[in-house]
Amino acid sequence: MEENIAYMYISTIKLSQSWWNLSIEEKRKILTSLEEAEGEIRKDAISLKRYISLRSDYDIIYWLSSFDTTIIPELRYAILSSFREHGNENYSMLSIYKPSPYVQSKNFDIKAFLSTEPLRYFIAYPMKKSVDWYLLPYNERKQIMDEHIKMAMTHPKNRGIRSYTTYSFGIGDYEFVVIYEAPSLSDWVDVVEALREAKARKWITKEEPILVGENEGLEVLLK
């Protein structure tokens, strides 16, 4: 286990048309198997959170945090084995969570921070910055990021929003995966809109696709 580092894996599941043709009893049997598989994964994970998608691109979102990468394929195959022909993974993101170079934090307990109960809403997206950003002196980059962080932290609508900046250099087609939990989606939108005025926006080149989910039980899939 690497000290103060956690692996993050976000996966989206799209249910096939055959799922909606199943009877409620058949669906319930599959979902029971899925929940049992999730329980086994949680024994070895820091955290495993599941959300129902609020977008039509996918139906379920999983967010896994772990000290070991071996659990990642275990989760993938457990989900696929449960759904079989009725669901497929259609998008995923891999990243590493570690202390930010721009924020000084002592005695940061990653496990405690990631083991919190989920908030109502989940938002995540990959992010990439231009080459010019990395050619700026560190102190200038820190000053720009300090402004960005201050704008976010002091916004009146930032009430309980949790932020996780994770790193994907060399392991993804992007440089970061930015993850948020929020108690209010409307407050979240207001904060993001205000941050469009931050100087740091100048160097961002990619922020899609955006995943949005709600902390809701699987019963909604029995319809």
PyMOL CGO cylinders between C-alpha atoms (Angstrom):
from pymol import cmd
from pymol.cgo import CYLINDER

trace = [
    CYLINDER, 0.00, 0.00, 0.00, 1.42, 3.36, -1.04, 0.3, 1, 1, 1, 1, 1, 1,
    CYLINDER, 1.42, 3.36, -1.04, 1.22, 5.93, 1.73, 0.3, 1, 1, 1, 1, 1, 1,
    CYLINDER, 1.22, 5.93, 1.73, -1.27, 8.78, 1.29, 0.3, 1, 1, 1, 1, 1, 1,
    CYLINDER, -1.27, 8.78, 1.29, -2.36, 7.64, -2.18, 0.3, 1, 1, 1, 1, 1, 1,
    CYLINDER, -2.36, 7.64, -2.18, -5.65, 6.12, -3.28, 0.3, 1, 1, 1, 1, 1, 1,
    CYLINDER, -5.65, 6.12, -3.28, -6.69, 4.76, -6.66, 0.3, 1, 1, 1, 1, 1, 1,
    CYLINDER, -6.69, 4.76, -6.66, -9.97, 6.03, -8.06, 0.3, 1, 1, 1, 1, 1, 1,
    CYLINDER, -9.97, 6.03, -8.06, -12.10, 4.22, -10.60, 0.3, 1, 1, 1, 1, 1, 1,
    CYLINDER, -12.10, 4.22, -10.60, -15.33, 5.64, -11.99, 0.3, 1, 1, 1, 1, 1, 1,
    CYLINDER, -15.33, 5.64, -11.99, -17.48, 3.42, -14.16, 0.3, 1, 1, 1, 1, 1, 1,
    CYLINDER, -17.48, 3.42, -14.16, -20.78, 3.99, -15.95, 0.3, 1, 1, 1, 1, 1, 1,
    CYLINDER, -20.78, 3.99, -15.95, -23.19, 1.20, -16.80, 0.3, 1, 1, 1, 1, 1, 1,
    CYLINDER, -23.19, 1.20, -16.80, -25.70, 1.40, -19.63, 0.3, 1, 1, 1, 1, 1, 1,
    CYLINDER, -25.70, 1.40, -19.63, -28.59, -1.05, -19.47, 0.3, 1, 1, 1, 1, 1, 1,
    CYLINDER, -28.59, -1.05, -19.47, -29.59, -2.70, -22.73, 0.3, 1, 1, 1, 1, 1, 1,
    CYLINDER, -29.59, -2.70, -22.73, -33.12, -2.78, -24.14, 0.3, 1, 1, 1, 1, 1, 1,
    CYLINDER, -33.12, -2.78, -24.14, -33.38, -6.39, -22.99, 0.3, 1, 1, 1, 1, 1, 1,
    CYLINDER, -33.38, -6.39, -22.99, -33.28, -5.21, -19.37, 0.3, 1, 1, 1, 1, 1, 1,
    CYLINDER, -33.28, -5.21, -19.37, -36.50, -3.28, -19.74, 0.3, 1, 1, 1, 1, 1, 1,
    CYLINDER, -36.50, -3.28, -19.74, -38.17, -6.35, -21.25, 0.3, 1, 1, 1, 1, 1, 1,
    CYLINDER, -38.17, -6.35, -21.25, -37.50, -8.46, -18.15, 0.3, 1, 1, 1, 1, 1, 1,
    CYLINDER, -37.50, -8.46, -18.15, -40.15, -9.09, -15.53, 0.3, 1, 1, 1, 1, 1, 1,
    CYLINDER, -40.15, -9.09, -15.53, -39.86, -7.37, -12.15, 0.3, 1, 1, 1, 1, 1, 1,
    CYLINDER, -39.86, -7.37, -12.15, -38.97, -10.72, -10.57, 0.3, 1, 1, 1, 1, 1, 1,
    CYLINDER, -38.97, -10.72, -10.57, -36.14, -11.29, -13.05, 0.3, 1, 1, 1, 1, 1, 1,
    CYLINDER, -36.14, -11.29, -13.05, -34.80, -7.77, -12.52, 0.3, 1, 1, 1, 1, 1, 1,
    CYLINDER, -34.80, -7.77, -12.52, -34.97, -8.14, -8.74, 0.3, 1, 1, 1, 1, 1, 1,
    CYLINDER, -34.97, -8.14, -8.74, -32.96, -11.37, -8.88, 0.3, 1, 1, 1, 1, 1, 1,
    CYLINDER, -32.96, -11.37, -8.88, -30.20, -9.68, -10.91, 0.3, 1, 1, 1, 1, 1, 1,
    CYLINDER, -30.20, -9.68, -10.91, -30.11, -6.63, -8.63, 0.3, 1, 1, 1, 1, 1, 1,
    CYLINDER, -30.11, -6.63, -8.63, -29.88, -8.85, -5.54, 0.3, 1, 1, 1, 1, 1, 1,
    CYLINDER, -29.88, -8.85, -5.54, -26.88, -10.60, -7.09, 0.3, 1, 1, 1, 1, 1, 1,
    CYLINDER, -26.88, -10.60, -7.09, -25.37, -7.20, -7.91, 0.3, 1, 1, 1, 1, 1, 1,
    CYLINDER, -25.37, -7.20, -7.91, -25.77, -5.92, -4.35, 0.3, 1, 1, 1, 1, 1, 1,
    CYLINDER, -25.77, -5.92, -4.35, -24.15, -9.09, -3.00, 0.3, 1, 1, 1, 1, 1, 1,
    CYLINDER, -24.15, -9.09, -3.00, -21.19, -8.54, -5.33, 0.3, 1, 1, 1, 1, 1, 1,
    CYLINDER, -21.19, -8.54, -5.33, -20.94, -4.91, -4.22, 0.3, 1, 1, 1, 1, 1, 1,
    CYLINDER, -20.94, -4.91, -4.22, -20.84, -6.06, -0.60, 0.3, 1, 1, 1, 1, 1, 1,
    CYLINDER, -20.84, -6.06, -0.60, -17.85, -8.31, -1.32, 0.3, 1, 1, 1, 1, 1, 1,
    CYLINDER, -17.85, -8.31, -1.32, -16.00, -5.48, -3.07, 0.3, 1, 1, 1, 1, 1, 1,
    CYLINDER, -16.00, -5.48, -3.07, -16.64, -3.10, -0.16, 0.3, 1, 1, 1, 1, 1, 1,
    CYLINDER, -16.64, -3.10, -0.16, -14.78, -5.46, 2.19, 0.3, 1, 1, 1, 1, 1, 1,
    CYLINDER, -14.78, -5.46, 2.19, -11.48, -4.60, 0.47, 0.3, 1, 1, 1, 1, 1, 1,
    CYLINDER, -11.48, -4.60, 0.47, -12.19, -1.07, -0.78, 0.3, 1, 1, 1, 1, 1, 1,
    CYLINDER, -12.19, -1.07, -0.78, -11.82, 2.27, 0.95, 0.3, 1, 1, 1, 1, 1, 1,
    CYLINDER, -11.82, 2.27, 0.95, -15.20, 3.18, -0.46, 0.3, 1, 1, 1, 1, 1, 1,
    CYLINDER, -15.20, 3.18, -0.46, -17.64, 2.05, -3.13, 0.3, 1, 1, 1, 1, 1, 1,
    CYLINDER, -17.64, 2.05, -3.13, -20.48, 4.44, -3.93, 0.3, 1, 1, 1, 1, 1, 1,
    CYLINDER, -20.48, 4.44, -3.93, -23.22, 3.86, -6.47, 0.3, 1, 1, 1, 1, 1, 1,
    CYLINDER, -23.22, 3.86, -6.47, -25.48, 6.44, -8.11, 0.3, 1, 1, 1, 1, 1, 1,
    CYLINDER, -25.48, 6.44, -8.11, -28.42, 6.44, -10.50, 0.3, 1, 1, 1, 1, 1, 1,
    CYLINDER, -28.42, 6.44, -10.50, -27.61, 8.56, -13.54, 0.3, 1, 1, 1, 1, 1, 1,
    CYLINDER, -27.61, 8.56, -13.54, -29.44, 11.82, -14.21, 0.3, 1, 1, 1, 1, 1, 1,
    CYLINDER, -29.44, 11.82, -14.21, -28.36, 11.73, -17.86, 0.3, 1, 1, 1, 1, 1, 1,
    CYLINDER, -28.36, 11.73, -17.86, -29.47, 9.43, -20.67, 0.3, 1, 1, 1, 1, 1, 1,
    CYLINDER, -29.47, 9.43, -20.67, -25.93, 8.42, -21.68, 0.3, 1, 1, 1, 1, 1, 1,
    CYLINDER, -25.93, 8.42, -21.68, -25.77, 5.81, -18.91, 0.3, 1, 1, 1, 1, 1, 1,
    CYLINDER, -25.77, 5.81, -18.91, -27.94, 4.39, -16.12, 0.3, 1, 1, 1, 1, 1, 1,
    CYLINDER, -27.94, 4.39, -16.12, -25.66, 3.64, -13.17, 0.3, 1, 1, 1, 1, 1, 1,
    CYLINDER, -25.66, 3.64, -13.17, -22.44, 5.26, -11.95, 0.3, 1, 1, 1, 1, 1, 1,
    CYLINDER, -22.44, 5.26, -11.95, -19.90, 3.55, -9.67, 0.3, 1, 1, 1, 1, 1, 1,
    CYLINDER, -19.90, 3.55, -9.67, -17.18, 5.37, -7.78, 0.3, 1, 1, 1, 1, 1, 1,
    CYLINDER, -17.18, 5.37, -7.78, -14.52, 3.10, -6.29, 0.3, 1, 1, 1, 1, 1, 1,
    CYLINDER, -14.52, 3.10, -6.29, -11.68, 4.21, -3.99, 0.3, 1, 1, 1, 1, 1, 1,
    CYLINDER, -11.68, 4.21, -3.99, -8.98, 1.70, -3.08, 0.3, 1, 1, 1, 1, 1, 1,
    CYLINDER, -8.98, 1.70, -3.08, -5.37, 1.41, -1.94, 0.3, 1, 1, 1, 1, 1, 1,
    CYLINDER, -5.37, 1.41, -1.94, -4.83, -1.40, -4.47, 0.3, 1, 1, 1, 1, 1, 1,
    CYLINDER, -4.83, -1.40, -4.47, -5.54, -1.59, -8.21, 0.3, 1, 1, 1, 1, 1, 1,
    CYLINDER, -5.54, -1.59, -8.21, -6.38, -5.31, -8.19, 0.3, 1, 1, 1, 1, 1, 1,
    CYLINDER, -6.38, -5.31, -8.19, -9.87, -4.53, -6.91, 0.3, 1, 1, 1, 1, 1, 1,
    CYLINDER, -9.87, -4.53, -6.91, -10.68, -2.48, -10.02, 0.3, 1, 1, 1, 1, 1, 1,
    CYLINDER, -10.68, -2.48, -10.02, -11.10, -5.40, -12.46, 0.3, 1, 1, 1, 1, 1, 1,
    CYLINDER, -11.10, -5.40, -12.46, -12.85, -7.34, -9.69, 0.3, 1, 1, 1, 1, 1, 1,
    CYLINDER, -12.85, -7.34, -9.69, -15.51, -4.63, -9.57, 0.3, 1, 1, 1, 1, 1, 1,
    CYLINDER, -15.51, -4.63, -9.57, -15.82, -4.46, -13.36, 0.3, 1, 1, 1, 1, 1, 1,
    CYLINDER, -15.82, -4.46, -13.36, -16.22, -8.19, -13.82, 0.3, 1, 1, 1, 1, 1, 1,
    CYLINDER, -16.22, -8.19, -13.82, -18.60, -8.52, -10.87, 0.3, 1, 1, 1, 1, 1, 1,
    CYLINDER, -18.60, -8.52, -10.87, -20.89, -5.89, -12.38, 0.3, 1, 1, 1, 1, 1, 1,
    CYLINDER, -20.89, -5.89, -12.38, -20.73, -7.37, -15.88, 0.3, 1, 1, 1, 1, 1, 1,
    CYLINDER, -20.73, -7.37, -15.88, -21.31, -10.89, -14.56, 0.3, 1, 1, 1, 1, 1, 1,
    CYLINDER, -21.31, -10.89, -14.56, -24.39, -9.71, -12.67, 0.3, 1, 1, 1, 1, 1, 1,
    CYLINDER, -24.39, -9.71, -12.67, -25.99, -7.93, -15.62, 0.3, 1, 1, 1, 1, 1, 1,
    CYLINDER, -25.99, -7.93, -15.62, -24.67, -10.30, -18.34, 0.3, 1, 1, 1, 1, 1, 1,
    CYLINDER, -24.67, -10.30, -18.34, -26.30, -9.36, -21.65, 0.3, 1, 1, 1, 1, 1, 1,
    CYLINDER, -26.30, -9.36, -21.65, -28.53, -6.79, -19.95, 0.3, 1, 1, 1, 1, 1, 1,
    CYLINDER, -28.53, -6.79, -19.95, -25.87, -4.15, -19.24, 0.3, 1, 1, 1, 1, 1, 1,
    CYLINDER, -25.87, -4.15, -19.24, -22.43, -2.98, -20.31, 0.3, 1, 1, 1, 1, 1, 1,
    CYLINDER, -22.43, -2.98, -20.31, -19.76, -0.61, -19.06, 0.3, 1, 1, 1, 1, 1, 1,
    CYLINDER, -19.76, -0.61, -19.06, -19.77, 2.27, -21.55, 0.3, 1, 1, 1, 1, 1, 1,
    CYLINDER, -19.77, 2.27, -21.55, -17.31, 4.70, -19.95, 0.3, 1, 1, 1, 1, 1, 1,
    CYLINDER, -17.31, 4.70, -19.95, -14.66, 4.64, -17.22, 0.3, 1, 1, 1, 1, 1, 1,
    CYLINDER, -14.66, 4.64, -17.22, -11.99, 6.86, -15.69, 0.3, 1, 1, 1, 1, 1, 1,
    CYLINDER, -11.99, 6.86, -15.69, -8.89, 5.84, -13.74, 0.3, 1, 1, 1, 1, 1, 1,
    CYLINDER, -8.89, 5.84, -13.74, -6.97, 8.25, -11.52, 0.3, 1, 1, 1, 1, 1, 1,
    CYLINDER, -6.97, 8.25, -11.52, -4.91, 8.65, -8.35, 0.3, 1, 1, 1, 1, 1, 1,
    CYLINDER, -4.91, 8.65, -8.35, -5.93, 10.74, -5.37, 0.3, 1, 1, 1, 1, 1, 1,
    CYLINDER, -5.93, 10.74, -5.37, -3.05, 12.38, -3.52, 0.3, 1, 1, 1, 1, 1, 1,
    CYLINDER, -3.05, 12.38, -3.52, -2.32, 15.69, -1.74, 0.3, 1, 1, 1, 1, 1, 1,
    CYLINDER, -2.32, 15.69, -1.74, -2.42, 18.73, -4.03, 0.3, 1, 1, 1, 1, 1, 1,
    CYLINDER, -2.42, 18.73, -4.03, 0.86, 20.56, -4.78, 0.3, 1, 1, 1, 1, 1, 1,
    CYLINDER, 0.86, 20.56, -4.78, -1.02, 23.83, -4.31, 0.3, 1, 1, 1, 1, 1, 1,
    CYLINDER, -1.02, 23.83, -4.31, -2.65, 23.13, -0.94, 0.3, 1, 1, 1, 1, 1, 1,
    CYLINDER, -2.65, 23.13, -0.94, -0.59, 22.53, 2.17, 0.3, 1, 1, 1, 1, 1, 1,
    CYLINDER, -0.59, 22.53, 2.17, -2.23, 19.87, 4.32, 0.3, 1, 1, 1, 1, 1, 1,
    CYLINDER, -2.23, 19.87, 4.32, -0.66, 18.13, 7.30, 0.3, 1, 1, 1, 1, 1, 1,
    CYLINDER, -0.66, 18.13, 7.30, -1.73, 14.74, 8.62, 0.3, 1, 1, 1, 1, 1, 1,
    CYLINDER, -1.73, 14.74, 8.62, -4.24, 14.31, 5.81, 0.3, 1, 1, 1, 1, 1, 1,
    CYLINDER, -4.24, 14.31, 5.81, -6.09, 11.02, 6.34, 0.3, 1, 1, 1, 1, 1, 1,
    CYLINDER, -6.09, 11.02, 6.34, -7.18, 9.90, 2.87, 0.3, 1, 1, 1, 1, 1, 1,
    CYLINDER, -7.18, 9.90, 2.87, -9.10, 6.88, 4.14, 0.3, 1, 1, 1, 1, 1, 1,
    CYLINDER, -9.10, 6.88, 4.14, -11.15, 8.93, 6.61, 0.3, 1, 1, 1, 1, 1, 1,
    CYLINDER, -11.15, 8.93, 6.61, -11.84, 11.59, 3.98, 0.3, 1, 1, 1, 1, 1, 1,
    CYLINDER, -11.84, 11.59, 3.98, -13.04, 9.07, 1.40, 0.3, 1, 1, 1, 1, 1, 1,
    CYLINDER, -13.04, 9.07, 1.40, -15.07, 6.92, 3.80, 0.3, 1, 1, 1, 1, 1, 1,
    CYLINDER, -15.07, 6.92, 3.80, -17.75, 9.54, 4.43, 0.3, 1, 1, 1, 1, 1, 1,
    CYLINDER, -17.75, 9.54, 4.43, -21.40, 8.82, 3.68, 0.3, 1, 1, 1, 1, 1, 1,
    CYLINDER, -21.40, 8.82, 3.68, -22.35, 9.91, 0.15, 0.3, 1, 1, 1, 1, 1, 1,
    CYLINDER, -22.35, 9.91, 0.15, -24.12, 13.19, -0.44, 0.3, 1, 1, 1, 1, 1, 1,
    CYLINDER, -24.12, 13.19, -0.44, -27.20, 13.37, -2.63, 0.3, 1, 1, 1, 1, 1, 1,
    CYLINDER, -27.20, 13.37, -2.63, -25.47, 14.27, -5.92, 0.3, 1, 1, 1, 1, 1, 1,
    CYLINDER, -25.47, 14.27, -5.92, -22.30, 13.12, -7.66, 0.3, 1, 1, 1, 1, 1, 1,
    CYLINDER, -22.30, 13.12, -7.66, -20.51, 14.97, -10.45, 0.3, 1, 1, 1, 1, 1, 1,
    CYLINDER, -20.51, 14.97, -10.45, -17.29, 13.92, -12.19, 0.3, 1, 1, 1, 1, 1, 1,
    CYLINDER, -17.29, 13.92, -12.19, -15.44, 14.72, -15.41, 0.3, 1, 1, 1, 1, 1, 1,
    CYLINDER, -15.44, 14.72, -15.41, -11.98, 14.40, -16.95, 0.3, 1, 1, 1, 1, 1, 1,
    CYLINDER, -11.98, 14.40, -16.95, -9.92, 17.56, -17.30, 0.3, 1, 1, 1, 1, 1, 1,
    CYLINDER, -9.92, 17.56, -17.30, -6.91, 18.57, -19.34, 0.3, 1, 1, 1, 1, 1, 1,
    CYLINDER, -6.91, 18.57, -19.34, -4.85, 21.76, -19.38, 0.3, 1, 1, 1, 1, 1, 1,
    CYLINDER, -4.85, 21.76, -19.38, -2.84, 23.36, -22.17, 0.3, 1, 1, 1, 1, 1, 1,
    CYLINDER, -2.84, 23.36, -22.17, 0.93, 22.92, -22.50, 0.3, 1, 1, 1, 1, 1, 1,
    CYLINDER, 0.93, 22.92, -22.50, 1.38, 26.60, -21.65, 0.3, 1, 1, 1, 1, 1, 1,
    CYLINDER, 1.38, 26.60, -21.65, 0.07, 25.99, -18.13, 0.3, 1, 1, 1, 1, 1, 1,
    CYLINDER, 0.07, 25.99, -18.13, 2.93, 23.66, -17.25, 0.3, 1, 1, 1, 1, 1, 1,
    CYLINDER, 2.93, 23.66, -17.25, 5.51, 26.10, -18.62, 0.3, 1, 1, 1, 1, 1, 1,
    CYLINDER, 5.51, 26.10, -18.62, 4.47, 28.77, -16.12, 0.3, 1, 1, 1, 1, 1, 1,
    CYLINDER, 4.47, 28.77, -16.12, 6.65, 29.10, -13.00, 0.3, 1, 1, 1, 1, 1, 1,
    CYLINDER, 6.65, 29.10, -13.00, 5.31, 27.18, -10.01, 0.3, 1, 1, 1, 1, 1, 1,
    CYLINDER, 5.31, 27.18, -10.01, 4.72, 30.30, -7.92, 0.3, 1, 1, 1, 1, 1, 1,
    CYLINDER, 4.72, 30.30, -7.92, 2.61, 31.83, -10.68, 0.3, 1, 1, 1, 1, 1, 1,
    CYLINDER, 2.61, 31.83, -10.68, 0.57, 28.65, -11.04, 0.3, 1, 1, 1, 1, 1, 1,
    CYLINDER, 0.57, 28.65, -11.04, 0.07, 28.52, -7.27, 0.3, 1, 1, 1, 1, 1, 1,
    CYLINDER, 0.07, 28.52, -7.27, -1.14, 32.11, -7.21, 0.3, 1, 1, 1, 1, 1, 1,
    CYLINDER, -1.14, 32.11, -7.21, -3.66, 31.37, -9.96, 0.3, 1, 1, 1, 1, 1, 1,
    CYLINDER, -3.66, 31.37, -9.96, -4.88, 28.23, -8.20, 0.3, 1, 1, 1, 1, 1, 1,
    CYLINDER, -4.88, 28.23, -8.20, -5.10, 30.05, -4.87, 0.3, 1, 1, 1, 1, 1, 1,
    CYLINDER, -5.10, 30.05, -4.87, -7.50, 32.52, -6.49, 0.3, 1, 1, 1, 1, 1, 1,
    CYLINDER, -7.50, 32.52, -6.49, -9.57, 29.68, -7.94, 0.3, 1, 1, 1, 1, 1, 1,
    CYLINDER, -9.57, 29.68, -7.94, -9.75, 27.84, -4.61, 0.3, 1, 1, 1, 1, 1, 1,
    CYLINDER, -9.75, 27.84, -4.61, -10.63, 31.00, -2.69, 0.3, 1, 1, 1, 1, 1, 1,
    CYLINDER, -10.63, 31.00, -2.69, -13.45, 31.84, -5.13, 0.3, 1, 1, 1, 1, 1, 1,
    CYLINDER, -13.45, 31.84, -5.13, -14.88, 28.34, -4.69, 0.3, 1, 1, 1, 1, 1, 1,
    CYLINDER, -14.88, 28.34, -4.69, -14.52, 28.18, -0.91, 0.3, 1, 1, 1, 1, 1, 1,
    CYLINDER, -14.52, 28.18, -0.91, -16.01, 31.62, -0.25, 0.3, 1, 1, 1, 1, 1, 1,
    CYLINDER, -16.01, 31.62, -0.25, -18.95, 31.39, -2.64, 0.3, 1, 1, 1, 1, 1, 1,
    CYLINDER, -18.95, 31.39, -2.64, -22.20, 31.73, -0.64, 0.3, 1, 1, 1, 1, 1, 1,
    CYLINDER, -22.20, 31.73, -0.64, -23.73, 28.71, -2.41, 0.3, 1, 1, 1, 1, 1, 1,
    CYLINDER, -23.73, 28.71, -2.41, -20.80, 26.43, -1.56, 0.3, 1, 1, 1, 1, 1, 1,
    CYLINDER, -20.80, 26.43, -1.56, -22.64, 24.76, 1.29, 0.3, 1, 1, 1, 1, 1, 1,
    CYLINDER, -22.64, 24.76, 1.29, -21.23, 21.32, 1.95, 0.3, 1, 1, 1, 1, 1, 1,
    CYLINDER, -21.23, 21.32, 1.95, -19.82, 20.61, -1.52, 0.3, 1, 1, 1, 1, 1, 1,
    CYLINDER, -19.82, 20.61, -1.52, -16.95, 18.10, -1.38, 0.3, 1, 1, 1, 1, 1, 1,
    CYLINDER, -16.95, 18.10, -1.38, -14.17, 18.37, -3.96, 0.3, 1, 1, 1, 1, 1, 1,
    CYLINDER, -14.17, 18.37, -3.96, -11.63, 15.74, -5.02, 0.3, 1, 1, 1, 1, 1, 1,
    CYLINDER, -11.63, 15.74, -5.02, -8.95, 16.58, -7.60, 0.3, 1, 1, 1, 1, 1, 1,
    CYLINDER, -8.95, 16.58, -7.60, -7.35, 13.34, -8.81, 0.3, 1, 1, 1, 1, 1, 1,
    CYLINDER, -7.35, 13.34, -8.81, -4.46, 12.75, -11.20, 0.3, 1, 1, 1, 1, 1, 1,
    CYLINDER, -4.46, 12.75, -11.20, -4.29, 10.73, -14.42, 0.3, 1, 1, 1, 1, 1, 1,
    CYLINDER, -4.29, 10.73, -14.42, -0.98, 11.72, -16.02, 0.3, 1, 1, 1, 1, 1, 1,
    CYLINDER, -0.98, 11.72, -16.02, 0.15, 8.78, -18.14, 0.3, 1, 1, 1, 1, 1, 1,
    CYLINDER, 0.15, 8.78, -18.14, -2.77, 6.50, -17.24, 0.3, 1, 1, 1, 1, 1, 1,
    CYLINDER, -2.77, 6.50, -17.24, -5.69, 8.26, -18.95, 0.3, 1, 1, 1, 1, 1, 1,
    CYLINDER, -5.69, 8.26, -18.95, -6.49, 10.30, -22.07, 0.3, 1, 1, 1, 1, 1, 1,
    CYLINDER, -6.49, 10.30, -22.07, -6.62, 13.36, -19.81, 0.3, 1, 1, 1, 1, 1, 1,
    CYLINDER, -6.62, 13.36, -19.81, -4.58, 14.74, -16.90, 0.3, 1, 1, 1, 1, 1, 1,
    CYLINDER, -4.58, 14.74, -16.90, -7.10, 14.96, -14.08, 0.3, 1, 1, 1, 1, 1, 1,
    CYLINDER, -7.10, 14.96, -14.08, -10.41, 13.50, -12.99, 0.3, 1, 1, 1, 1, 1, 1,
    CYLINDER, -10.41, 13.50, -12.99, -12.33, 16.06, -10.96, 0.3, 1, 1, 1, 1, 1, 1,
    CYLINDER, -12.33, 16.06, -10.96, -14.94, 14.61, -8.60, 0.3, 1, 1, 1, 1, 1, 1,
    CYLINDER, -14.94, 14.61, -8.60, -17.57, 16.38, -6.54, 0.3, 1, 1, 1, 1, 1, 1,
    CYLINDER, -17.57, 16.38, -6.54, -20.30, 15.46, -4.09, 0.3, 1, 1, 1, 1, 1, 1,
    CYLINDER, -20.30, 15.46, -4.09, -23.03, 18.03, -3.51, 0.3, 1, 1, 1, 1, 1, 1,
    CYLINDER, -23.03, 18.03, -3.51, -26.17, 18.24, -1.36, 0.3, 1, 1, 1, 1, 1, 1,
    CYLINDER, -26.17, 18.24, -1.36, -27.83, 20.62, -3.86, 0.3, 1, 1, 1, 1, 1, 1,
    CYLINDER, -27.83, 20.62, -3.86, -27.55, 20.52, -7.63, 0.3, 1, 1, 1, 1, 1, 1,
    CYLINDER, -27.55, 20.52, -7.63, -28.77, 24.10, -8.05, 0.3, 1, 1, 1, 1, 1, 1,
    CYLINDER, -28.77, 24.10, -8.05, -26.14, 25.41, -5.60, 0.3, 1, 1, 1, 1, 1, 1,
    CYLINDER, -26.14, 25.41, -5.60, -23.53, 23.42, -7.49, 0.3, 1, 1, 1, 1, 1, 1,
    CYLINDER, -23.53, 23.42, -7.49, -24.51, 25.04, -10.79, 0.3, 1, 1, 1, 1, 1, 1,
    CYLINDER, -24.51, 25.04, -10.79, -24.25, 28.52, -9.25, 0.3, 1, 1, 1, 1, 1, 1,
    CYLINDER, -24.25, 28.52, -9.25, -20.75, 27.85, -7.90, 0.3, 1, 1, 1, 1, 1, 1,
    CYLINDER, -20.75, 27.85, -7.90, -19.54, 26.44, -11.23, 0.3, 1, 1, 1, 1, 1, 1,
    CYLINDER, -19.54, 26.44, -11.23, -20.97, 29.41, -13.12, 0.3, 1, 1, 1, 1, 1, 1,
    CYLINDER, -20.97, 29.41, -13.12, -19.13, 31.84, -10.83, 0.3, 1, 1, 1, 1, 1, 1,
    CYLINDER, -19.13, 31.84, -10.83, -15.86, 29.95, -11.29, 0.3, 1, 1, 1, 1, 1, 1,
    CYLINDER, -15.86, 29.95, -11.29, -16.02, 30.58, -15.03, 0.3, 1, 1, 1, 1, 1, 1,
    CYLINDER, -16.02, 30.58, -15.03, -14.64, 34.02, -14.13, 0.3, 1, 1, 1, 1, 1, 1,
    CYLINDER, -14.64, 34.02, -14.13, -11.51, 32.57, -12.48, 0.3, 1, 1, 1, 1, 1, 1,
    CYLINDER, -11.51, 32.57, -12.48, -8.22, 33.19, -14.25, 0.3, 1, 1, 1, 1, 1, 1,
    CYLINDER, -8.22, 33.19, -14.25, -7.42, 29.46, -14.13, 0.3, 1, 1, 1, 1, 1, 1,
    CYLINDER, -7.42, 29.46, -14.13, -10.10, 28.86, -16.80, 0.3, 1, 1, 1, 1, 1, 1,
    CYLINDER, -10.10, 28.86, -16.80, -7.73, 30.28, -19.41, 0.3, 1, 1, 1, 1, 1, 1,
    CYLINDER, -7.73, 30.28, -19.41, -5.65, 27.09, -19.54, 0.3, 1, 1, 1, 1, 1, 1,
    CYLINDER, -5.65, 27.09, -19.54, -8.37, 24.42, -19.40, 0.3, 1, 1, 1, 1, 1, 1,
    CYLINDER, -8.37, 24.42, -19.40, -8.85, 22.60, -22.71, 0.3, 1, 1, 1, 1, 1, 1,
    CYLINDER, -8.85, 22.60, -22.71, -11.07, 19.61, -21.82, 0.3, 1, 1, 1, 1, 1, 1,
    CYLINDER, -11.07, 19.61, -21.82, -13.92, 19.05, -19.37, 0.3, 1, 1, 1, 1, 1, 1,
    CYLINDER, -13.92, 19.05, -19.37, -16.13, 16.40, -20.87, 0.3, 1, 1, 1, 1, 1, 1,
    CYLINDER, -16.13, 16.40, -20.87, -17.98, 14.10, -20.62, 0.3, 1, 1, 1, 1, 1, 1,
    CYLINDER, -17.98, 14.10, -20.62, -19.67, 15.24, -17.42, 0.3, 1, 1, 1, 1, 1, 1,
    CYLINDER, -19.67, 15.24, -17.42, -21.16, 12.46, -15.30, 0.3, 1, 1, 1, 1, 1, 1,
    CYLINDER, -21.16, 12.46, -15.30, -24.06, 13.37, -13.02, 0.3, 1, 1, 1, 1, 1, 1,
    CYLINDER, -24.06, 13.37, -13.02, -25.74, 10.96, -10.64, 0.3, 1, 1, 1, 1, 1, 1,
    CYLINDER, -25.74, 10.96, -10.64, -28.05, 10.86, -7.64, 0.3, 1, 1, 1, 1, 1, 1,
    CYLINDER, -28.05, 10.86, -7.64, -27.68, 8.74, -4.51, 0.3, 1, 1, 1, 1, 1, 1,
    CYLINDER, -27.68, 8.74, -4.51, -30.77, 6.60, -5.02, 0.3, 1, 1, 1, 1, 1, 1,
    CYLINDER, -30.77, 6.60, -5.02, -31.53, 2.92, -4.52, 0.3, 1, 1, 1, 1, 1, 1,
    CYLINDER, -31.53, 2.92, -4.52, -31.66, 0.32, -7.29, 0.3, 1, 1, 1, 1, 1, 1,
    CYLINDER, -31.66, 0.32, -7.29, -35.44, -0.01, -6.90, 0.3, 1, 1, 1, 1, 1, 1,
    CYLINDER, -35.44, -0.01, -6.90, -35.91, 2.65, -9.57, 0.3, 1, 1, 1, 1, 1, 1,
    CYLINDER, -35.91, 2.65, -9.57, -34.54, 0.13, -12.10, 0.3, 1, 1, 1, 1, 1, 1,
    CYLINDER, -34.54, 0.13, -12.10, -37.45, -2.22, -11.41, 0.3, 1, 1, 1, 1, 1, 1,
    CYLINDER, -37.45, -2.22, -11.41, -39.83, -0.06, -13.43, 0.3, 1, 1, 1, 1, 1, 1,
]
cmd.load_cgo(trace, "trace")
